[in-house]
Amino acid sequence: MSLMGIVHEEFSCYRDGLKIRGSMFRPKGNGPFPTIVISHELLMNRLTTLRYAIGFARMGYAAFCFDFNGGGPISQSEGKTTDMTVLTEAADIKAVIDYAGKQPYTDMDRFHLMGCSLGGFASALVAAELGADFVKKLILFYPALSVPDDSRSGEALFARFDPNNIPERFFCGPIILGRQYMLDVRDMEPFSIISRYRGPVLICFGTKDHLVDYRYGVRAYDAYKAADEAAVASGELDEMPLVWLDTIQNGEHLFPFLPHKSDAFNSVKEFMAGRKEVMRVDVKLTTMTFKLKGALLDWDIPFGGKAVGDFFNGTVRAGAHDQRYYGIGTSDVTADYYIDGKDRAGEDATVHVVNSGVSRKARAADANAFNANALPKTASPWKPVVSTTSKALDFMNHTEAFARLRQRGLKGPLVRIFMDYNATK
């Protein structure tokens, strides 16, 4: 993975005398840069989060990832796995935050948190403790909010035990955990705790996650949303922050397949830019024809498909087509299609999408969310014009749209359309 234009430094800090080892990535220059701390999963180390940290550095952030003390058999930090709990992980996160805040290139007035699995659970606890005045945005990838229920049921990942007589130590796959790992969360109601955080939250969860059930992501989303609604009703909040559950269809724990990683991190990019997904179009290519026009190759690609989302659901109308012109070193693409369906008010509606003038270079950059040297730091390279007949969706007629595409060969791309969150409210 290229680190062109990125500064990489290894760092260390301490929590209760235990050394935490980590990696920092940021753009070249003095900053100060908006800052994020990223936490890994149980059994893993920061290698699973390096890709995300580098992605944030390309977006203009100072990104810190690290190994938890006692976090697993491949952790480069100190500490025993038998002493590790979600609360010690939360303490590790705060130690890294403290270290990040002392660096001359960080802007802690623009600080964010991201965590994966057990690191997501710990990050959610830290965000609830520090509050939205400090943690500006929170990103949770498949957070392991199931752990308190596991402690009460006697089943935790690969471990089985008597919940009324938790052993001093027990095997959990390749590591040995200690009793305190379960005792720290046995009486915890995680959703009531994490929902004390009043800032924007993005939760990315796969529907085929076999380690942490997708329903825990739904419960977290519902908890954050309900708490924010109550805070608005009481006057604690002036308006609802963005709370977004991004469902990764067929996604598994760790997002082991690159398309799912790319979908999730594309959501991160739009979330950090303050945008919300309004619709995704599952494009189905039907046929294609091509002919030469002088030095240009003219492709006409008819397609169909369906659109789904919180705002609109419908079917692509016949006549939709993608017109492409290719020449030596040049290209031009125009997609034009109507979608007929129902808006969020349940009324019949039509949405018209036109996407044109996207360069070959921008498409190539967008095709791989992590090979993004050519990718603009804050904006998607795809800029469709979206309009609609729907009164409930009139904001689409006045709001700039952004799109991210996942190419799927001859099947056709998955097109995701985003707009500014404030416009969608």
C-alpha angles and dihedrals in degrees: 000000000000118000095189109156092008127113114217123193133168115225142181135202136165141248117187090340094308117122117237115201121202150155129242127201126185141150120274114268138059099284132162089222130190106260138221135182115209124199129201136222132269113280091017137086137215093292089085090057101040091092091056093046091052090047090054091048089055087053091055102266135127100234125195122194124173148167117264117238105259088000098142148311093293097044115128091200123088130256137075125276088227089064096046122105135156087264093055087049089053088052090051090053091052090050090054090047089053091050092048091051091059095057117102094225098054127095106206091183083074100044125151139179132219127180138175125214109316087004086055091053090049092046091052090053091049092048090051090050098045096038136215093288087070105024102052096186135009126208120192122187111197092325113209095235088146093078096092090051089047091054091053095045098044094237122106120166102295096352129097123187145146105271090206092053108030110190121239089246133008138178119255104182109293096353138063117233127197130235091253090066087070099032092057092061105026094100096031123118097201100189095056089049101045093044089067084083108097102192134093114297131194117193117189114192134166120228091221097050105144096183101049115023116240088233089074087063090052091049091050091050092049091048095051093045095047092048092049092048090052090048091052091048091051094046094247089118126035093208142000116275119222110276111178132180106199108200113209104203111229089356117154132205112293089017089252094184118076096227090059092046089050093048091050095047092045086058088050091054093051092043091053089050090055096252132134130207110252100176144354122208119208098208119207115195111218105183141328138215131188139187139172120256104187106294092348128091109217117204123188113192117182116200145176133191145131135278123216134178148114091279106038141010124188152122127269109251121238111266096049111142144171114219116198132183119193127189136158104302093345138087140169129195130192122179117184123178146146125220121202120201147092128316125218090273090058093250126135110262144165126217120199119204126190120179117179146153098032113157124232089240093055092047091050091051093048093049090071115037091196099046090065109140088124095041118109111248098236109013136064113241091230114082112180125182109231125191134167145188091222120112090202090055099040089124087076089067092059104032130087111244130213127193137198121197131202108201115221103181117242091351091072133244129295103236118203118190122201134187136182109289094225090058093053096054 
